[in-house]
């Protein structure tokens, strides 16, 4: 998955996995090959204990990803009948990240460009530096805290508020005895309250 001919590129740099859609001539649309290569990439990311975070991007200037490549998917979908949903249920779309592999506790940052909906807009030439800065801010926190936060989010989605708060409490307090958390807590508490100037 690292050759230039690959439709999905996977590169590990330190604690970050860089996953890039590599079909710029098709606006990085997801065909059957991309689907399989994404599954391999998400699996590598999830199972590698040395990788803490992934950055997903799309090569080319026009678009991050146009979605499903209808030239390769429509025939299979329209002829799939009622069993298509059952077949897709476990794997979902985009290499399993919408089903099954989405349950990773590791953060994923999407470096999107082109026509997309986002929460922060930066010039194209600043995109990767901005995303890598976000990644660095996440990675400076204890791994157990980051993964506990992601696990909490995955567990509370769709639950009633009382359940959400109980789960957040359970997951949050369950990591408080971890040595890294104790060290950070003690460091924070040793600083004392800042002197307020009114």
Buried (B, 14 or more C-beta within 10 A) or exposed (E): BEEEEBBBBBEBEEBBBBBBBBBEEBBBBBBEBBBBBBBBBBBBBBEBEEBBBBBBBBBBEEBBBBEBBEEBBEEEEEEEEEEEEEEBEEBBBBBBBEBBBBEBBBBBBBBBBBEEEEEEEBEEEEBBEBBBEBBEEBBEBBBBBBBBBBBBBEBBEEEEEEEBEEBBEEBEEEBEEBEEBEEBEEEEEEEEEEEEEE
